[in-house]
Amino acid sequence: MEGARIEIERQAVEEALRQEEAERLAVEEAIARETERQASEEAARREAARQAAADAARLEAERAAVAAQRLATAASTAPVAPGKTKTPGQTVVMIADDSKVVRVKTGRLLTANQYQVLMAEDGLDAAQKIADSLPDVLVTDVDMPGMTGLQLVRQLRGNARTAHIPIIMVTSDSDQLRSEADAAGVDVLLGKPYPEEQLIAHIQRLVVRRNGA
């Protein structure tokens, strides 16, 4: 009888220990879940704050860009006083060339020097765009489909509205075309290849001359 009682007590102690261990594990699991929940909520709060800051910065950048564009537009459309030369930011240069590579390369050069750029894919495209918006300077290729550079120059010089536009013609046959280009009314005949700073210098000089400075 005594042995049976001892065995019962031993089993009771073991059961109590198992329950205590189970309760301890349950508490630890609950603590872990709560810690994970709090960490998740904190991460969500931080992400929300980061996103809000990013949205605010983006909106501010957009406002600044709009303001800068308005200032640039105002500067480019503001009348230039007689005898005062336009700044590059006020000067619109059209590039007429059937080569996309040439248009992009020349456009990047002009943009890097703060000029506003219009692009035309050929002579006809240039004539149509010039009819809508007069550039301050035209840089044109010679050999283009539809309307050549020389035909474009003759058309512009024959129209009182466009006759004053300074024209730079770029060609690989500058010697052979010089007399014909002069007769058509080309201001500068630039042979390929040419130093980039030479094109910029010609544009600057023509803008100064056009404004009578």
C-alpha positions in Angstrom: 0.0 0.0 0.0 2.8 2.4 0.9 4.5 1.8 -2.5 1.2 2.5 -4.4 0.8 5.7 -2.5 4.3 6.8 -3.3 3.8 6.0 -7.0 0.6 8.0 -7.1 2.3 11.0 -5.5 5.2 10.7 -8.0 2.8 10.7 -10.9 0.9 13.7 -9.5 4.2 15.6 -9.1 5.2 14.8 -12.7 1.8 15.8 -14.0 2.1 19.1 -12.1 5.5 19.7 -13.6 4.2 18.9 -17.1 1.3 21.4 -16.6 3.7 24.0 -15.3 6.0 23.5 -18.3 3.1 23.7 -20.6 2.0 27.0 -19.0 5.5 28.3 -19.2 5.7 27.5 -22.9 2.3 29.0 -23.5 3.3 32.2 -21.8 6.6 32.4 -23.8 4.7 31.8 -27.0 2.2 34.5 -26.2 5.0 36.9 -25.4 6.7 36.0 -28.7 3.5 36.6 -30.6 3.0 40.0 -28.9 6.6 41.0 -29.6 6.2 40.1 -33.2 2.9 42.0 -33.5 4.4 45.1 -31.9 7.4 44.8 -34.2 5.1 44.4 -37.2 3.1 47.5 -36.2 6.2 49.5 -35.7 7.5 48.5 -39.1 4.2 49.5 -40.6 4.3 52.8 -38.9 7.8 53.5 -40.1 6.9 52.5 -43.7 3.9 54.7 -43.6 6.0 57.6 -42.3 8.6 56.9 -45.0 6.0 56.8 -47.7 4.4 60.0 -46.5 7.8 61.7 -46.5 8.5 60.4 -50.0 5.1 61.6 -51.2 5.7 65.0 -49.7 9.2 65.3 -51.3 7.7 64.2 -54.7 5.0 66.8 -54.5 7.5 69.5 -53.5 9.7 68.5 -56.4 6.8 68.6 -58.8 5.8 72.0 -57.5 9.4 73.2 -58.0 9.5 71.7 -61.5 6.3 73.4 -62.4 7.5 76.7 -61.0 10.8 76.4 -62.9 9.0 75.6 -66.1 6.7 78.6 -65.7 9.8 80.8 -65.1 11.5 79.3 -68.1 8.4 79.8 -70.3 8.0 83.4 -69.1 11.7 84.1 -69.8 11.5 82.5 -73.3 8.3 84.4 -74.2 9.3 87.7 -72.7 9.9 90.4 -75.3 13.5 91.3 -75.9 14.3 95.0 -75.8 15.7 96.4 -79.0 19.5 96.1 -79.1 19.4 93.5 -76.4 20.6 89.9 -77.3 18.5 87.0 -76.2 20.0 84.6 -73.7 20.4 81.0 -74.6 17.4 80.2 -72.5 15.3 82.6 -74.6 16.8 81.3 -77.9 15.0 78.6 -79.9 17.1 76.6 -82.3 15.5 74.3 -84.8 17.4 71.2 -86.0 16.2 69.9 -89.4 17.9 66.6 -90.3 16.5 63.3 -91.5 19.0 61.4 -89.4 17.7 60.8 -85.9 21.2 60.2 -84.6 22.2 63.7 -85.8 19.1 65.3 -84.4 19.6 63.7 -81.0 23.3 64.4 -80.8 22.9 68.1 -81.9 19.9 68.5 -79.6 21.9 67.3 -76.6 24.7 69.7 -77.5 22.3 72.7 -77.7 20.4 71.6 -74.5 23.7 71.4 -72.6 24.3 75.0 -73.7 20.9 76.0 -72.3 19.2 76.5 -75.7 15.6 75.6 -76.4 15.4 73.0 -79.2 12.9 72.2 -81.9 13.4 69.2 -84.1 12.2 68.5 -87.7 12.7 65.2 -89.5 13.1 66.7 -93.0 12.6 69.9 -94.9 8.8 69.6 -95.2 8.5 68.9 -91.5 10.7 72.0 -90.8 8.6 74.2 -93.0 5.4 73.2 -91.3 6.8 73.6 -87.8 8.3 77.0 -88.7 4.9 78.1 -90.0 3.5 77.4 -86.5 6.4 78.6 -84.4 9.3 80.8 -85.6 12.7 79.6 -84.3 15.5 82.1 -83.6 18.0 80.0 -85.6 17.7 77.1 -88.0 20.4 74.4 -88.3 19.6 72.3 -91.4 21.1 69.4 -93.3 21.2 69.6 -97.1 20.1 66.2 -98.4 16.7 65.4 -97.0 13.7 63.6 -98.5 10.6 65.6 -99.6 12.3 69.0 -99.4 16.1 69.5 -99.4 17.8 72.0 -97.2 18.4 74.3 -100.1 14.7 74.2 -101.1 13.8 74.9 -97.4 16.1 77.9 -97.3 14.7 79.3 -100.6 11.1 79.0 -99.3 12.0 80.7 -96.0 13.8 83.5 -97.7 10.9 84.0 -100.1 8.5 84.6 -97.2 8.6 88.0 -95.4 7.6 86.4 -92.2 10.5 83.9 -92.2 13.1 85.7 -94.3 14.9 87.1 -91.3 15.7 83.7 -89.6 19.4 83.0 -89.4 20.3 79.7 -91.1 23.2 77.4 -90.6 23.6 74.7 -93.2 25.6 71.6 -92.4 27.1 69.5 -95.2 30.0 67.3 -96.1 30.3 69.0 -99.5 30.7 72.6 -98.3 33.1 73.6 -101.1 30.8 72.4 -103.9 27.7 73.9 -102.4 29.1 77.2 -101.2 28.0 79.3 -104.2 24.5 77.7 -104.3 24.1 78.1 -100.5 25.1 81.7 -100.7 22.7 82.4 -103.5 19.9 80.7 -101.6 20.5 82.8 -98.5 22.4 80.6 -96.1 24.2 82.5 -93.4 26.7 79.9 -92.4 27.8 76.8 -94.4 29.4 74.4 -91.9 31.4 71.5 -93.2 31.2 68.0 -91.6 32.7 67.1 -89.2 32.9 70.3 -87.2 34.0 71.1 -83.6 30.9 71.4 -81.4 32.1 74.8 -80.0 32.2 76.1 -83.6 28.4 75.5 -84.0 27.7 77.2 -80.7 29.8 80.1 -81.6 28.0 80.6 -84.9 24.6 80.4 -83.2 25.7 83.0 -80.6 27.0 85.3 -83.3 23.8 85.0 -85.4 21.6 85.7 -82.4 23.6 88.8 -81.6 23.5 90.0 -85.2 19.8 89.4 -85.5 19.1 91.5 -82.4 21.2 94.3 -83.7 23.7 94.2 -80.7 
